[in-house]
């Protein structure tokens, strides 16, 4: 008897969750945000990797 009452309570709760029918979908406009990235350049940014490679080659040559 308790199981039947519990099942009836769950069925009643589930049916009331869908009350009201379908409503029209609401479309919201996305905010117009423009993000511009600026590239900062410096004169030494292109020199770091070649200098590291030259140093590694120099260390490798001096070890022989």
C-alpha positions, 0 to 999 in steps of 0.5 A: 500500500505504501508503494502505491501511494509513493508511486502516485505521489511521484506521478502527480509531481511529475505531471505538474512539472509539465503544466503550462504547455509550450511557450514561444522561444525567446531569442536574445541578441548577442552583445557586439563585442569586438576584441582587437589584439595588438602585437607588441614587437621588440627588437630582441624577440627574434634573437633569443632562440638563435642565441640559445641554439648558438650557445648549445652548439658551442657547448657541444663543440667544446665537449669533444 
